[in-house]
Amino acid sequence: MALYTYSFCHDLLYGGWDSGIINNLEDARHEIIQNFNDMDLENASVQKEMEEIVNDMVAEIDRLIDRIQSISFR
């Protein structure tokens, strides 16, 4: 019997409420965006720099999620 069955791998990635790798990455993405939106940045250049950093972080998480979801378990 294989240890890493389709069901096991699927549950690892898409586990139930607030579990699973994909859910945790989506939560991290949401928290990064929310934390940026909650920042009180008065300096326009600092805000622009932080926005670029946040956008890069979100894009990297999105790429990671896409890459993980592209894996086929059989």
ChimeraX attribute file (.defattr): number of C-alpha atoms within 10 A of each C-alpha:
attribute: neighborCount
match mode: 1-to-1
recipient: residues
	/A:1	4
	/A:2	5
	/A:3	7
	/A:4	11
	/A:5	12
	/A:6	13
	/A:7	11
	/A:8	13
	/A:9	16
	/A:10	16
	/A:11	14
	/A:12	14
	/A:13	18
	/A:14	17
	/A:15	16
	/A:16	10
	/A:17	7
	/A:18	12
	/A:19	15
	/A:20	16
	/A:21	17
	/A:22	20
	/A:23	17
	/A:24	15
	/A:25	17
	/A:26	16
	/A:27	14
	/A:28	15
	/A:29	19
	/A:30	12
	/A:31	12
	/A:32	16
	/A:33	16
	/A:34	11
	/A:35	10
	/A:36	15
	/A:37	11
	/A:38	9
	/A:39	10
	/A:40	8
	/A:41	13
	/A:42	8
	/A:43	8
	/A:44	9
	/A:45	10
	/A:46	11
	/A:47	15
	/A:48	12
	/A:49	11
	/A:50	15
	/A:51	15
	/A:52	12
	/A:53	13
	/A:54	17
	/A:55	15
	/A:56	12
	/A:57	16
	/A:58	19
	/A:59	13
	/A:60	13
	/A:61	17
	/A:62	15
	/A:63	12
	/A:64	14
	/A:65	17
	/A:66	12
	/A:67	10
	/A:68	13
	/A:69	13
	/A:70	9
	/A:71	8
	/A:72	9
	/A:73	11
	/A:74	8
